[in-house]
Amino acid sequence: MTDPADFPALEPVGETSFLRHWAQLDAVVRLAPRVDQGGSLLCWSAGCATGEEPYSLAMVLREAGRTGDRIIATDTAEERLALARAARYGDWTLRRVDAARRLRWFRRHGEEWELLPALRDAVEFRRHDLAAEPPPWTFDVVLCRNVLIYFNPGQARRAAAALLEAVRPGGLLVLGPVELPAAEGLPVEWVEQDGATVLRRTG
Ligand SMILES: C[S@@+](CC[C@H](N)C(=O)[O-])C[C@H]1O[C@@H](n2cnc3c(N)ncnc32)[C@H](O)[C@@H]1O
């Protein structure tokens, strides 16, 4: 019988949307290191697709009154990174963004909504391959959601361990809800808040 760790990886798609897994984003704002002392955060959105995830994180951080946080957002797909930098979105991906938020953070551009510089300037996009390159820096928060599902179980465990190496002790690793088994055995505390699970690095 074939070991599941040897199954081929799936072809990744760029499915994403604004404010996806809201409770996890809210948990980051509450549980990230030093947030209660006002320190600024360096965050990584790994596998950011067309930018909705890092911009959503920027949105919730800004709405919490935090102005100094920075987000590095990476993906292997250059065409998705180009769309992310252009930051124009249609109604479907914005379906969880209510009218007040659209007015605050976007301006209408024909059929699309263009993100305002207040959020765009918080995010820097770069090409990076999670499976082949070491993490670019160390971070207070690493989001890698709905990416490891495209890896086979062995690749997913190795990638989760590498992502955790990029998290400063006490910082947070946030995986997609169904990807959490890839973190079994890693030196993390599993923290639950309002139905969301995030992982705090302990080792
Ligand atoms: C389903 S999207 C997830 C987007 C976002 N994280 C979210 O949850 O809404 C998966 C993204 O992972 C990217 N990806 C797949 N393999 C990757 C790798 N080895 N390194 C970096 N990004 C990768 C794909 O290009 C795709 O844009």
The ligand as an SDF file (V2000), in Angstrom:
LIG
                    3D

 27 29  0  0  0  0  0  0  0  0999 V2000
   -6.2900   28.5920   -2.0650 C   0  0  0  0  0  0  0  0  0  0  0  0
   -5.0870   29.8720   -2.1850 S   0  0  0  0  0  0  0  0  0  0  0  0
   -5.1130   30.4670   -0.4890 C   0  0  0  0  0  0  0  0  0  0  0  0
   -5.0940   31.9720   -0.4040 C   0  0  0  0  0  0  0  0  0  0  0  0
   -5.1980   32.5370    1.0090 C   0  0  0  0  0  0  0  0  0  0  0  0
   -4.1220   32.0710    1.8490 N   0  0  0  0  0  0  0  0  0  0  0  0
   -6.5370   32.2280    1.6300 C   0  0  0  0  0  0  0  0  0  0  0  0
   -6.6090   31.3570    2.5030 O   0  0  0  0  0  0  0  0  0  0  0  0
   -7.5200   32.8510    1.2770 O   0  0  0  0  0  0  0  0  0  0  0  0
   -3.5690   28.9230   -2.2550 C   0  0  0  0  0  0  0  0  0  0  0  0
   -2.3650   29.7330   -2.7060 C   0  0  0  0  0  0  0  0  0  0  0  0
   -1.1860   29.0430   -2.3120 O   0  0  0  0  0  0  0  0  0  0  0  0
   -0.1940   29.2670   -3.2820 C   0  0  0  0  0  0  0  0  0  0  0  0
    0.8650   28.2490   -3.1620 N   0  0  0  0  0  0  0  0  0  0  0  0
    0.7840   26.9360   -3.4680 C   0  0  0  0  0  0  0  0  0  0  0  0
    1.9760   26.3320   -3.2730 N   0  0  0  0  0  0  0  0  0  0  0  0
    2.8110   27.2850   -2.8040 C   0  0  0  0  0  0  0  0  0  0  0  0
    4.1860   27.2820   -2.4220 C   0  0  0  0  0  0  0  0  0  0  0  0
    4.9320   26.1670   -2.4890 N   0  0  0  0  0  0  0  0  0  0  0  0
    4.7340   28.4420   -2.0010 N   0  0  0  0  0  0  0  0  0  0  0  0
    3.9830   29.5810   -1.9410 C   0  0  0  0  0  0  0  0  0  0  0  0
    2.6900   29.6400   -2.2970 N   0  0  0  0  0  0  0  0  0  0  0  0
    2.1140   28.5050   -2.7340 C   0  0  0  0  0  0  0  0  0  0  0  0
   -0.9810   29.1870   -4.5870 C   0  0  0  0  0  0  0  0  0  0  0  0
   -0.2750   29.8110   -5.6630 O   0  0  0  0  0  0  0  0  0  0  0  0
   -2.2840   29.8970   -4.2230 C   0  0  0  0  0  0  0  0  0  0  0  0
   -2.2580   31.2520   -4.5760 O   0  0  0  0  0  0  0  0  0  0  0  0
  1  2  1  0
  2  3  1  0
  2 10  1  0
  3  4  1  0
  4  5  1  0
  5  6  1  0
  5  7  1  0
  7  8  2  0
  7  9  1  0
 10 11  1  0
 11 12  1  0
 11 26  1  0
 12 13  1  0
 13 14  1  0
 13 24  1  0
 14 15  1  0
 14 23  1  0
 15 16  2  0
 16 17  1  0
 17 18  1  0
 17 23  2  0
 18 19  1  0
 18 20  2  0
 20 21  1  0
 21 22  2  0
 22 23  1  0
 24 25  1  0
 24 26  1  0
 26 27  1  0
M  CHG  2   2   1   9  -1
M  END
$$$$
